[in-house]
Amino acid sequence: MRLGDIRTSLAAWLATVLASVSLLPLVDGADWLVQGALLLLTQTGVGVLLRHSRLSSALVALAQLATGVVLLTLVSAREYALAGLVPTPAVLERFGQLLTAGGEDIGRYTTPAPATEGIRLLIWAGVLLVGLLVDLLAVPLRNAAAAGLPLLALYSVAAGVGQDAAGWGYFAAAGLGYLVLLLSEGRERLSHWGLFYGGAGGGRWMSPRDMAMSAGPRARAGRRIGALALGAALLTPLLLPGLGGGLLDVDNDGRSGLGEDGTISVDPVVALKDQLNQPENVRLLTYTTDGDPQEMYLRLMALDQFNGSEWASSDWHEDEVPPAPWTVTGLGRDIASTRAVTEVRASDVYAQPSLPVPYPATSIAAEGDWSFDRGSQTLVSDEAALSSRGLGYRVDHLTVEPTAGQLAGAPEPPEDFREYYTRVPDNLPDEVAATAAEITGDAANDHERAVALQEWFTQSGGFRYDTRVDSGTGTEAIVNFLERREGFCVHFAFTMAAMARSLDIPAQVAVGFTPGTRNAAGAYEVGAHNAHAWPELYFEGVGWVRFEPTPGQGNTPEYSRPLPPEQEEETGEPDPTERPEPTEPTPDPSSADPDRCDPALDGACGEEPRTPEDDGDEAGFPLWPTLGIGGGVLLLALLVTGPLLWRTRVRARRLAPGAGPLDAWRELTDSAWDYGIEPHPSETPRQAAERIVRVARLDAEAAAAVRELATAVEAELFAPPSDASGEPASRSGWERPLALVRAGLGTGLPRHSRLRALLLPRSASRVIPRRA
């Protein structure tokens, strides 16, 4: 491999890395970029080494692709791989899970999003793929100009998602990388020109060294032109009126957690932390209620899926809002509950695609075409134009008041329900389950286990509340939190829910707001600092029950406080010392309907608790893993069969009707090369024909066909015929002899050599760039 090819490979790597810099505003931190650059450098290095061994370009590209897969396995799924490196079906399944999680993260988080495992895998895979395409186009195909297309695609993704990524600095970095690649490939192309005439006045042939020296001014001029072009691309948007900031939107404030128009939305992790750390407690909601203000936790969404590194919502959405009153999952008839009505008004700066409501809501009256989120028991919208911004809505809901005894005596939930809401991934660190088991070792039932976990977080565990702590990502985030024992509500809620699941207690995480504060007019105001996350545990006959493990935040429900030691541990009946249970209100006659279900009176109405899987939301193959794995298989199939398909296409064109002996001769020499007989440019056609016959040991008929074609080529080159009898042979004249020669070339060779000649023809490295 020439030194110039090594230089071009490194320039292709640098160009890809500089284009990837535009992703920095989209993802928190920069370590993922450094890691991605190192992965790409390894993949590029493999290509450099293999090209030095003179393998065909197709084999080198395939080896680089395999290297990229191994590298991704090493950094993202080594615990599932054979010897930590070799991909297995479990690795592909893990990739599918991470791609699914990454796709959901991209759609859910505001920028900069956390560098979750899923997002890291998406970025690394994209950078490696773009780097492979850039390297392939710039080095073996010697077309650095076309290499700008994948670089532009990478930059366009960043610029399309986040406006900060379109800043002049990121554009300049991407443009500089492309310019370096063009200059490097141009220098290498110039070195291939060989000797040339010096021109007027010189009258001499110049050596490559003299040529390089004389090209100095031209090279300097080329660099000046490139720098001026890059500068013009940066300055032009500022000089053109009416186009806005374009790539140079220097006025973009880029505030994390805020929309382009200054609106605020609450994100499960990133923006939630941002809201808590805002210097001003921006008012988001105002509400009035006839219910208990202390229990007015406004639930925004329920996160029921846990992959080991993060919690996410299954988006259990229904296009049609069910008729009111809505059923409440798991709520039984003997649990005290009172009906309440809450009127909510969202501020003009609060734009959320789902409505925060008290749980459990039995109906919501709001303007607009909303969908129903059954998992979160609220209304949601998939339309960007429809949100909570400035919206007023009425919520009919229940205040459910179970006793500690009722929770302690709760029966087992249905098996499929328990199985869904107790799922924990295989990569969850063992410390999580071990710590949970140690804390709850003396507990006799799930209620006591839940209370023990809550008490450990809030009292005996030595935890400290701090909103400045990074939310953390990856499978070790929970372990780090347990070791450092400091964090904010996300850490406490996520960790307690994970621990509960490890104890086989159905659990999920709710995100929303604490009750807020009362103003002078008697209404309650909820601000950005009220953003909160809390765990919810399921008890059969009661439903989803809120716990509060975050120290000093919110309020601790009565039923979640430890029972006095002297209290009798009877299940199903409250202790006489407890406050009397509220009596059930008399139903409003205007709404009484014997054929209608009212959860406040009829509980769950005999309906078994359901999961998103019961409605087929996860039936069949998941979209992202299917597309990801299917796309990977398709790409691999194209890489494997690409040389074969290309050679077949080239052969058909060379032997098409009207093609002459020159095309047939090219096909003959390439076919010989496929079987290991490399062409020598210094040979005449007759010399090449004799060497092919001798090395391949062709029989008499095939040898005669080779010699005949060589004679025809010499006649075509040195003595073109002038009459009709000397017209070039048609396809019918050369196709059969060449088929006979190809059969003779493969005779006597091992099977693997014949397969290589068919699937990975050596001549493809010349056929593709020269287009035959």
C-alpha positions in Angstrom: 0.0 0.0 0.0 1.3 3.4 -0.9 2.0 6.1 1.6 -0.5 8.3 -0.1 -3.3 5.8 0.5 -2.4 5.7 4.2 -2.6 9.5 4.3 -5.9 9.5 2.5 -7.3 6.9 5.0 -6.3 9.1 7.9 -7.8 12.1 6.2 -11.1 10.2 5.8 -11.0 9.3 9.5 -10.4 12.9 10.4 -13.2 14.2 8.1 -15.7 11.8 9.7 -14.7 12.7 13.2 -14.9 16.4 12.5 -18.3 15.9 10.9 -19.4 14.0 14.1 -18.5 17.0 16.2 -21.8 18.5 15.1 -23.5 15.9 17.3 -22.1 17.3 20.5 -25.0 19.7 21.2 -27.4 16.8 20.9 -26.0 14.5 23.5 -24.7 15.2 27.0 -20.9 15.0 27.5 -18.2 14.4 25.0 -16.7 11.0 26.1 -18.9 9.2 23.6 -17.3 11.2 20.8 -13.8 10.3 21.9 -14.8 6.7 22.2 -16.4 6.8 18.7 -13.3 8.3 17.2 -11.2 5.5 18.7 -13.5 2.9 17.4 -13.4 4.5 13.9 -9.6 4.7 14.0 -9.4 1.0 14.8 -11.7 0.2 11.8 -9.7 2.5 9.6 -6.4 0.9 10.8 -7.8 -2.6 9.8 -8.4 -1.2 6.3 -4.9 0.2 6.0 -3.3 -3.1 7.1 -5.4 -5.2 4.8 -4.8 -3.0 1.8 -1.1 -3.4 2.4 -1.6 -7.2 1.9 -3.1 -6.4 -1.5 -6.6 -7.9 -0.8 -9.4 -6.8 -3.0 -11.4 -3.8 -2.0 -14.5 -5.8 -1.5 -12.7 -8.1 1.0 -11.2 -5.1 2.8 -14.6 -3.4 3.1 -16.2 -6.6 4.4 -13.4 -7.0 6.9 -13.8 -3.4 8.1 -17.6 -4.0 8.5 -16.9 -7.1 10.5 -14.4 -5.1 12.6 -17.1 -2.5 13.3 -19.6 -5.1 14.5 -17.0 -6.7 16.8 -16.1 -3.2 18.2 -19.8 -2.4 18.8 -20.1 -5.8 20.5 -17.1 -5.1 22.7 -18.4 -1.7 23.9 -22.1 -2.4 24.1 -22.8 -6.1 24.5 -19.6 -7.9 25.5 -21.3 -9.8 28.3 -23.5 -11.5 25.6 -20.7 -12.3 23.2 -18.5 -15.3 22.9 -15.2 -14.5 24.6 -16.4 -10.9 24.9 -15.8 -10.3 21.2 -17.5 -12.8 18.9 -21.2 -11.7 18.2 -23.8 -14.3 19.0 -27.6 -14.3 18.6 -27.8 -12.9 22.1 -25.7 -10.0 20.9 -28.1 -9.3 18.1 -31.0 -9.4 20.5 -29.2 -7.0 22.8 -28.5 -4.7 19.9 -32.2 -4.8 19.1 -33.1 -3.8 22.7 -30.6 -1.0 22.7 -31.7 0.3 19.3 -35.3 0.3 20.5 -34.3 2.1 23.7 -32.2 4.6 21.7 -35.0 5.3 19.3 -37.4 6.0 22.2 -34.8 8.2 23.9 -34.4 10.3 20.8 -38.1 10.8 20.6 -38.5 11.5 24.3 -35.5 13.6 25.5 -34.9 17.2 24.8 -31.4 18.2 23.8 -28.8 17.6 25.1 -30.1 14.1 25.8 -28.3 11.8 28.1 -25.7 9.5 26.5 -27.7 6.4 27.3 -26.5 3.0 26.0 -29.1 3.1 23.2 -28.1 6.5 22.0 -24.4 5.6 22.2 -25.0 2.5 20.1 -26.9 4.5 17.5 -24.2 7.2 17.3 -21.3 4.7 17.2 -23.0 2.6 14.6 -23.7 5.6 12.5 -20.2 7.0 12.7 -18.6 3.7 11.9 -20.9 3.2 8.9 -20.3 6.8 7.6 -16.6 6.3 8.2 -16.6 3.1 6.3 -18.4 4.7 3.3 -16.0 7.7 3.3 -13.0 5.5 3.5 -14.2 3.3 0.7 -15.0 6.2 -1.6 -11.8 8.1 -0.9 -9.2 5.3 -1.0 -10.0 2.4 -3.3 -12.5 4.2 -5.4 -10.5 7.5 -5.4 -13.5 9.7 -5.4 -13.2 12.0 -2.4 -15.7 14.4 -3.8 -18.5 11.7 -3.5 -17.3 11.0 0.0 -18.8 14.4 0.9 -22.3 12.9 0.6 -22.1 10.6 3.7 -20.4 13.4 5.6 -23.2 15.8 4.6 -25.7 13.2 5.7 -24.1 13.0 9.1 -24.0 16.7 9.5 -27.6 17.1 8.2 -28.9 14.7 10.9 -27.3 16.8 13.6 -28.4 20.1 12.1 -32.0 18.8 11.6 -32.4 17.7 15.2 -30.8 20.5 17.1 -30.2 24.1 15.9 -27.1 24.4 18.0 -25.6 21.7 15.8 -25.9 24.1 12.9 -23.7 26.7 14.5 -20.8 28.1 12.5 -18.2 26.3 14.5 -19.6 22.9 13.8 -20.1 23.7 10.1 -16.6 25.0 9.9 -15.3 21.8 11.5 -17.2 19.6 9.1 -16.1 21.7 6.1 -12.5 21.7 7.2 -12.5 17.9 7.5 -13.9 17.6 4.0 -11.4 20.1 2.6 -8.5 18.1 4.2 -9.9 14.9 2.6 -10.1 16.6 -0.9 -6.5 17.9 -0.6 -5.1 14.6 0.5 -6.9 12.6 -2.2 -6.0 15.2 -4.8 -2.3 15.0 -3.9 -2.5 11.2 -4.2 -4.2 11.5 -7.5 -1.5 13.9 -8.8 1.2 11.4 -7.8 -0.4 8.8 -10.1 0.0 11.0 -13.2 3.6 9.8 -13.7 5.9 11.6 -16.1 4.6 14.5 -18.0 5.9 17.1 -20.4 7.0 20.3 -18.8 5.4 22.5 -21.4 6.6 25.4 -23.5 10.0 26.6 -22.9 11.1 23.6 -20.9 10.8 21.0 -23.6 11.6 18.2 -21.2 10.0 15.3 -19.4 9.7 15.9 -15.6 10.2 13.3 -12.9 7.6 12.8 -10.1 9.9 14.7 -7.8 10.3 17.6 -10.2 6.6 17.5 -10.8 5.8 17.7 -7.1 8.2 20.7 -6.8 6.7 22.5 -9.7 3.2 21.8 -8.4 3.9 23.6 -5.2 2.4 26.9 -6.3 -0.6 25.1 -7.7 -1.1 23.2 -4.5 -0.9 26.4 -2.5 -3.4 28.0 -4.8 -5.7 25.0 -4.4 -5.5 25.4 -0.6 -6.3 29.1 -0.9 -9.3 28.4 -3.1 -10.5 25.7 -0.6 -10.1 28.1 2.4 -11.9 30.9 0.5 -14.8 28.6 -0.5 -15.2 27.4 3.1 -15.1 31.0 4.4 -17.7 32.0 1.8 -20.0 29.2 2.8 -19.7 30.5 6.4 -20.3 34.2 5.7 -22.9 34.0 2.9 -25.9 33.2 5.2 -25.1 36.4 7.2 -25.2 38.5 4.1 -28.4 37.2 2.6 -31.6 38.8 3.9 -34.7 36.9 4.8 -33.1 33.6 5.4 -32.9 33.7 9.2 -29.9 32.4 10.9 -29.5 29.3 8.8 -26.3 27.6 9.7 -25.3 30.6 11.7 -28.2 31.1 14.1 -26.1 32.9 16.6 -29.2 34.1 18.5 -30.3 30.6 19.4 -30.1 30.4 23.2 -30.2 26.6 23.2 -31.7 26.4 26.7 -32.0 22.8 27.8 -35.5 21.7 28.5 -37.1 24.7 26.7 -38.8 24.8 23.3 -37.9 27.1 20.5 -40.6 29.6 21.6 -39.6 29.5 25.3 -42.1 26.8 26.3 -41.3 24.3 28.9 -42.0 20.5 29.0 -41.1 18.0 31.6 -38.9 15.1 30.6 -38.5 11.9 32.6 -34.8 12.5 33.3 -33.0 15.3 31.7 -35.5 18.2 31.6 -36.8 17.2 35.0 -33.4 17.8 36.5 -33.2 21.1 34.5 -36.5 22.3 35.9 -35.5 21.5 39.5 -32.3 23.5 39.0 -33.9 26.6 37.4 -33.2 29.7 39.4 -36.8 30.8 39.0 -39.8 28.6 40.0 -41.7 29.3 36.8 -45.4 28.8 37.2 -46.7 25.9 35.0 -50.1 25.0 36.4 -52.9 26.5 38.5 -55.7 24.4 39.9 -58.6 24.4 42.2 -59.9 21.2 43.8 -62.5 19.9 46.3 -60.2 17.0 47.1 -57.4 16.5 49.6 -54.6 19.0 48.6 -52.0 16.8 50.3 -52.8 14.0 47.9 -52.8 16.1 44.8 -49.8 14.6 43.1 -50.3 15.3 39.4 -49.3 12.3 37.4 -47.9 13.1 33.9 -46.9 9.6 32.7 -46.2 6.1 34.0 -42.9 4.5 33.1 -43.5 0.7 33.0 -40.5 -0.6 31.0 -37.1 -1.1 32.5 -34.1 -2.2 30.5 -31.4 -1.9 33.2 -30.2 1.6 32.4 -33.4 3.6 32.2 -37.2 3.5 32.6 -39.5 4.3 29.7 -43.2 4.4 28.9 -44.8 1.7 26.8 -47.0 4.4 25.2 -50.1 2.3 25.8 -52.2 4.7 23.8 -55.8 4.3 22.4 -57.1 6.5 19.7 -60.6 6.5 21.1 -61.1 7.9 24.6 -63.3 5.4 26.6 -66.6 6.6 28.0 -66.6 8.0 31.5 -66.2 6.9 34.2 -62.9 5.1 33.4 -62.1 1.9 35.1 -59.3 2.0 37.7 -56.8 -0.9 37.5 -57.1 -3.2 40.5 -59.3 -1.0 42.6 -61.6 -3.2 44.7 -65.0 -2.4 46.3 -63.9 -2.6 49.9 -61.2 0.1 49.6 -62.3 3.6 50.8 -62.3 6.2 48.1 -63.9 9.5 47.6 -64.7 11.4 44.4 -63.2 14.8 43.7 -63.2 17.3 40.9 -60.1 19.4 40.0 -60.0 22.3 37.5 -56.6 22.8 36.0 -55.3 25.7 33.9 -51.9 25.3 32.2 -49.8 28.5 31.7 -48.8 29.8 28.3 -45.2 28.6 28.8 -46.1 25.0 29.6 -46.4 22.8 26.5 -46.8 19.1 27.2 -48.2 16.4 24.9 -49.9 14.7 27.9 -52.1 16.3 30.6 -50.9 16.1 34.2 -53.8 14.8 36.4 -54.5 13.4 39.8 -54.4 9.6 39.9 -56.7 7.8 39.4 -58.6 10.0 37.0 -62.1 8.7 36.0 -62.7 11.3 33.2 -61.1 14.4 31.7 -62.9 17.1 29.9 -60.5 19.0 27.6 -60.8 20.7 24.2 -59.1 19.0 21.3 -58.7 15.6 19.6 -56.9 13.8 22.4 -56.0 10.1 22.7 -56.1 8.0 25.8 -53.0 6.8 27.6 -54.3 3.8 29.5 -51.0 3.1 31.3 -50.9 6.7 32.7 -54.7 7.2 32.9 -54.6 10.5 31.2 -55.0 12.2 27.8 -52.2 12.5 25.3 -51.6 13.9 21.9 -49.3 12.8 19.0 -49.8 16.1 17.2 -47.2 18.9 17.7 -49.9 21.5 17.5 -52.0 20.0 20.3 -50.5 20.4 23.8 -51.3 21.6 27.3 -50.2 25.1 26.5 -52.7 27.6 27.9 -55.3 24.8 28.2 -58.0 24.6 30.8 -59.4 21.1 31.6 -61.6 19.4 34.3 -60.6 16.1 35.9 -62.9 13.8 37.8 -60.8 11.5 40.0 -60.7 9.5 43.1 -58.9 9.9 46.4 -58.1 6.3 47.3 -57.3 5.7 51.0 -56.2 2.1 51.7 -55.0 1.0 55.1 -51.7 -0.6 55.9 -53.6 -3.7 56.9 -55.4 -3.9 53.6 -52.1 -3.6 51.7 -50.4 -6.2 53.9 -53.2 -8.6 53.2 -53.4 -8.0 49.5 -53.7 -11.3 47.5 -51.4 -12.3 44.7 -52.0 -10.4 41.4 -52.6 -12.3 38.2 -49.5 -14.1 37.0 -49.2 -12.4 33.6 -49.6 -9.0 35.2 -47.0 -9.8 37.8 -44.6 -11.1 35.2 -44.9 -7.9 33.1 -44.4 -5.5 35.9 -41.6 -7.4 37.6 -39.4 -7.7 34.6 -35.7 -6.8 35.2 -33.0 -7.2 32.5 -30.3 -9.8 32.8 -27.6 -7.1 32.9 -29.0 -5.5 36.1 -26.1 -5.6 38.6 -26.4 -8.3 41.3 -25.8 -5.6 43.9 -29.3 -4.2 43.4 -31.2 -7.4 44.2 -28.8 -8.3 47.0 -29.2 -4.9 48.7 -33.0 -5.1 48.4 -33.0 -8.6 49.9 -30.8 -7.5 52.8 -33.0 -4.4 53.6 -36.2 -6.4 53.6 -34.9 -9.6 55.2 -37.3 -9.2 58.2 -40.4 -8.2 56.2 -43.3 -10.7 56.2 -45.2 -9.4 53.1 -44.9 -7.1 50.1 -46.2 -4.1 52.1 -43.6 -4.4 54.8 -40.9 -4.8 52.1 -42.1 -1.6 50.4 -42.1 0.3 53.7 -38.7 -1.1 54.6 -37.3 0.2 51.2 -38.9 3.6 51.7 -37.6 3.9 55.3 -34.1 2.9 54.2 -34.0 5.7 51.5 -35.5 8.4 53.7 -34.2 7.5 57.2 -31.6 4.8 57.9 -29.7 4.6 54.6 -27.8 7.9 54.9 -29.0 9.3 51.6 -28.8 12.9 50.7 -31.0 14.9 48.3 -29.0 16.9 45.7 -30.3 18.1 42.3 -26.8 18.8 41.1 -25.9 15.2 40.8 -25.8 13.8 37.3 -28.7 11.6 36.5 -26.3 8.9 35.2 -26.7 6.4 32.5 -25.8 2.8 31.9 -26.3 -0.4 33.8 -24.0 0.8 36.6 -26.0 4.0 37.3 -28.0 2.4 40.1 -25.0 0.9 41.7 -23.2 4.3 41.6 -26.2 5.9 43.3 -26.3 3.2 46.0 -22.6 3.7 46.7 -22.5 7.5 46.7 -26.0 7.8 48.3 -26.8 11.2 46.9 -29.1 12.2 44.1 -32.6 13.7 43.4 -36.0 12.2 42.9 -35.2 10.4 39.7 -32.5 8.3 41.4 -34.7 7.4 44.4 -37.8 6.6 42.3 -35.9 4.6 39.7 -33.9 2.6 42.3 -36.7 1.8 44.6 -38.9 0.6 41.7 -36.0 -1.6 40.4 -35.5 -3.0 43.9 -39.2 -3.7 44.3 -39.2 -5.6 41.0 -36.2 -7.6 42.1 -38.3 -8.7 45.1 -41.1 -9.8 42.7 -43.3 -6.8 43.6 -45.0 -5.2 40.5 -43.6 -1.7 40.2 -43.4 1.3 37.9 -42.2 4.9 38.0 -44.6 7.9 37.8 -43.4 11.3 36.6 -45.3 14.5 37.3 -45.7 17.2 40.0 -46.0 17.5 43.7 -49.2 19.4 45.0 -47.8 22.9 44.8 -48.5 25.9 47.0 -51.7 27.8 47.7 -52.0 31.4 46.5 -53.9 34.3 48.0 -57.0 33.5 45.8 -57.3 30.0 47.2 -56.0 28.2 44.1 -52.9 26.1 44.0 -49.9 26.9 41.9 -47.5 24.3 40.5 -44.1 25.5 39.4 -41.0 24.0 37.7 -39.5 23.2 41.1 -42.5 20.9 41.7 -41.4 18.5 39.0 -41.0 15.1 40.6 -40.7 11.3 40.1 -42.0 8.7 42.5 -42.4 4.9 42.5 -45.7 3.2 42.4 -46.2 -0.4 43.6 -49.2 -2.6 42.7 -51.3 -4.3 45.3 -54.2 -6.5 44.2 -57.6 -5.1 45.2 -56.1 -1.6 45.7 -54.3 -0.8 42.5 -51.2 1.3 42.0 -50.0 2.8 45.3 -47.7 5.8 45.6 -44.6 5.6 47.8 -42.2 8.5 48.6 -38.5 7.4 49.0 -37.0 10.9 48.2 -35.8 12.5 51.5 -37.5 15.8 52.3 -39.7 15.9 49.2 -43.4 15.5 48.8 -45.3 13.8 51.6 -45.3 10.3 53.0 -48.7 8.6 52.7 -50.3 7.3 55.9 -50.4 3.7 54.6 -46.7 3.7 53.9 -45.5 4.5 57.4 -44.2 1.7 59.6 -46.7 0.0 61.8 -46.2 0.3 65.5 -44.6 -2.8 67.0 -47.5 -3.5 69.3 -50.1 -3.3 66.5 -51.6 -6.7 65.7 -50.6 -7.8 62.1 -54.0 -8.9 61.0 -54.8 -8.6 57.3 -57.8 -7.2 55.8 -59.1 -5.3 58.9 -57.7 -1.9 60.1 -56.4 -1.5 63.6 -58.9 0.1 66.0 -56.4 2.9 66.7 -56.3 4.0 63.1 -58.5 6.9 62.1 -61.9 5.8 60.8 -62.2 5.2 57.1 -64.1 7.8 55.1 -67.6 6.7 54.2 -68.4 6.2 50.6 -70.4 9.2 49.3 -73.9 8.7 48.0 -73.9 8.7 44.2 -75.3 11.6 42.3 -78.8 10.7 41.1 -78.2 12.6 37.9 -75.3 10.3 37.0 -76.8 7.0 38.3 -77.1 4.4 35.7 -77.5 0.7 36.6 -75.8 -0.3 33.3 -72.8 2.0 33.9 -69.7 1.3 35.9 -68.5 3.9 38.5 -65.1 3.0 40.0 -65.9 5.0 43.1 -68.8 2.6 43.8 -68.1 -0.5 41.8 -64.3 -0.7 42.0 -62.7 -2.3 39.0 -66.1 -3.6 37.9 -64.9 -7.2 37.8 -62.2 -6.4 35.1 -58.9 -8.1 35.5 -55.8 -5.9 35.5 -54.3 -5.7 32.1 -50.8 -4.9 30.6 -49.9 -3.3 27.3 -49.2 -6.7 25.9 -52.8 -7.7 26.4 -53.8 -5.2 23.8 -51.1 -6.5 21.4 -48.9 -3.4 21.6 -45.9 -5.6 21.6 -47.1 -8.4 19.5 -45.0 -9.5 16.6 -41.6 -8.1 16.0 -40.6 -4.7 17.5 -40.2 -2.1 14.9 -36.8 -0.8 15.7 -35.0 -4.1 16.3 -36.6 -5.5 13.2 -35.6 -2.6 11.0 -32.1 -2.5 12.6 -31.4 -6.2 12.2 -33.1 -6.4 8.9 -31.2 -3.4 7.6 -27.9 -4.9 8.9 -28.7 -8.3 7.2 -29.5 -6.5 4.0 -26.3 -4.5 4.1 -24.3 -7.6 4.8 -26.0 -9.4 2.0 -25.2 -6.5 -0.4 -21.6 -6.5 0.7 -21.3 -10.2 0.2 -23.1 -10.4 -3.1 -22.1 -7.0 -4.4 -18.9 -8.1 -6.2 -20.7 -11.0 -7.7 -23.6 -8.9 -8.9 -21.2 -6.2 -10.2 -19.1 -8.7 -12.2 -22.2 -10.3 -13.6 -23.5 -6.9 -14.8 -20.1 -6.0 -16.2 -19.8 -9.3 -18.0 -23.2 -8.9 -19.6 -22.3 -5.4 -20.9 -18.9 -6.5 -22.2 -20.5 -9.4 -24.1 -23.5 -7.5 -25.3 -24.4 -7.6 -29.0 -22.0 -5.4 -31.0 -19.2 -5.6 -28.4 -15.8 -6.0 -29.9 -12.8 -8.2 -29.1 -11.3 -5.5 -26.7 -14.3 -5.9 -24.3 -14.1 -9.7 -24.6 -10.4 -9.5 -23.9 -11.0 -7.4 -20.7 -13.5 -10.0 -19.6 -11.0 -12.8 -20.3 -8.1 -11.2 -18.3 -10.5 -10.3 -15.4 -11.8 -13.9 -15.3 -8.3 -15.2 -15.2 -7.5 -12.7 -12.4 -10.6 -14.0 -10.5 -9.0 -17.4 -10.5 -5.6 -16.1 -9.3 -3.8 -15.2 -12.5 -3.0 -11.6 -12.0 -2.7 -9.4 -15.2 0.7 -7.9 -16.1 0.3 -4.5 -17.8 3.7 -4.9 -19.6 2.6 -8.0 -21.5 1.3 -8.0 -25.0 -2.0 -9.8 -25.7 -0.2 -12.8 -27.1 2.2 -13.0 -24.2 -0.7 -12.8 -21.7 -2.7 -15.4 -23.6 0.3 -17.9 -23.5 0.7 -17.3 -19.7 -3.0 -17.9 -19.0 -2.9 -21.1 -21.1 0.2 -22.3 -19.3 -0.7 -21.4 -15.7 -4.3 -22.6 -15.9 -3.4 -25.7 -17.9 -6.2 -25.2 -20.3 -7.3 -28.0 -22.6 -6.8 -27.6 -26.4 -10.2 -26.2 -27.1 -10.0 -23.5 -24.4 -6.4 -22.7 -25.3 -7.4 -22.2 -28.9 -10.2 -19.8 -27.8 -7.7 -17.7 -25.8 -5.2 -17.5 -28.6 -7.9 -16.7 -31.1 -9.1 -13.8 -29.0 -5.6 -12.5 -28.5 -5.1 -12.5 -32.2 -8.4 -10.6 -32.7 -7.3 -8.0 -30.1 -4.0 -7.4 -31.9 -5.8 -7.0 -35.2 -8.2 -4.6 -33.5 -5.4 -2.5 -32.0 -2.8 -2.5 -34.8 -4.6 -3.4 -38.0 -8.3 -2.4 -37.8 -10.3 -4.1 -40.6 -11.7 -1.9 -43.3 -14.3 -4.3 -44.8 -17.5 -5.9 -43.5 -15.7 -9.3 -43.0 -13.5 -7.7 -40.4 -16.3 -6.4 -38.2 -15.8 -7.1 -34.5 -17.3 -10.4 -33.3 -20.7 -10.1 -31.8 -21.8 -11.5 -28.4 -22.7 -14.8 -30.1 -19.1 -15.0 -31.3 -17.3 -14.6 -27.9 -19.8 -15.6 -25.2 -19.4 -19.4 -25.7 -15.6 -19.4 -26.0 -15.3 -17.3 -22.9 -17.6 -19.6 -21.0 -15.4 -22.5 -22.1 -12.3 -20.6 -20.9 -13.9 -19.8 -17.5 -14.8 -23.5 -17.0 -11.2 -24.4 -17.8 -9.8 -21.8 -15.4 -11.7 -23.5 -12.5 -10.8 -27.0 -13.4 -8.6 -28.6 -10.8 -8.9 -25.8 -8.2 -10.2 -26.5 -4.7 -13.8 -25.7 -4.0 -13.0 -22.7 -1.8 -11.0 -21.2 -4.6 -13.9 -21.6 -7.1 -16.3 -20.0 -4.5 -14.0 -17.1 -4.0 -13.7 -16.5 -7.7 -17.5 -16.5 -7.9 -18.5 -14.5 -4.7 -15.4 -12.4 -4.1 -13.7 -11.9 -7.5 -10.3 -10.3 -7.3 -11.0 -8.2 -10.4 -13.9 -6.4 -8.6 -11.2 -4.1 -7.1 -10.5 -2.9 -10.6 -13.9 -3.3 -12.1 -15.7 -1.0 -9.6 -13.5 2.1 -9.7 -13.0 1.9 -13.5 -16.6 0.9 -14.1 -15.2 -1.8 -16.5 
